[in-house]
Amino acid sequence: MAAESGQPLVVELAVEGMMCMKNCGNTVQSALRSVDGVADAV
């Protein structure tokens, strides 16, 4: 989904309850990247 300006829509999500960035963060990033229309997750 793109914003009306033609630029990509940037969404920032607050994820709570992760115990570590390495394993939990990688799992969340992988899940987000697998969603159609998601260009990147950082």
Secondary structure by P-SEA (a helix, b strand, c coil): ccccccccbbbbbbbccccccaaaaaaaaaaaaacccccccc
